[in-house]
Amino acid sequence: MAQTLDTSPSSPHIPVLLAPILDAVGPVQGRWLDGTFGAGGYTRALLDAGAECVYAIDRDPEVFVRAKVWSGDYGDRLVLIPGTFGQLDQLAAEHGGTPLDGVVLDIGVSSMQIDQAERGFSFMQDGPLDMRMSQTGMTAADVVNTADEAVLADILYLYGEERASRRIARRIVDARKVAPFETTKQLAEVVEAALPRAKPGQVHPATRSFQALRIVVNDELGELVRGLVAAEAALVVGGILAVVTFHSLEDRIVKRFIQARSEQARANRYAPELAATVPQFEKISKKAIGPSEREMADNPRARSAKLRLARRTAGPSGVVDAKALGLPNFDRMRLQ
């Protein structure tokens, strides 16, 4: 039976750290891009606040089906674009949207995806071991059933910061010899059995392993680096970059990117021929902005969120060293 989507206009996903984004922007004007459209929380807020137009990108085809019940209310001020935000500069240009006055990125999996057991993102609900945001390509089941033990251990350690990665990888390989992994429950039970019982207040033992698999299946960190570079290329001078992250791997990349692109490289006496360079961004906030007590009470999923803001300068856009930003040194060709 085909799945019936809930297309209720009341969003199940609450946009995180929306208020500080709007406060930093001041009057919202011009053309904006929401690179992680999801339930449309940021998009609607920007349009309601006065944005001339919002270009909304998402790799998940379901989000556009859900948006049909309300997207028409904004007419041609809302442009829905299937795709990945790592190509946001190209996608916006194809729709006449560049240069942009602002880019908003809410990194990671959405509440809607987590809450759908059939998408396979959550260990709290049993469902097929999928985890694909775009619903195409390699699944999490493909990874755990075919990857070498050493590759699995690297994935769990690099993308989940799981200290017991080798032990868990060994248990996964032993378990799949008996039967292939098909469901989230199967994997969660194997991971849980490989670790000490969680103490009260600790996260579920499978949390880091599921995070790691989700990130590698969707190439989330690689996509984040590409998205930051694309935003730099697409923003007008004075344009705003707002990025919301939910764990340390994501935040480290965003922090280092803004730091590197907001510093001015100057010549010194040992390299007098090196001309000073103009930075590409200036920081709006020195530190990451976290949720208020009120927001955490209203939306517990906001607890780990961090917002970083920067304003585009006249400095020329260019390439960045992804590894220097904190992208794990993992060759995705090892998964083939």
Summary of the structure (lengths in Angstrom):
residues: 336
radius of gyration: 20.8
end to end distance: 32.2
largest distance: 71.7
contacts: 1051
relative contact order: 0.14
helix: 45%
strand: 14%
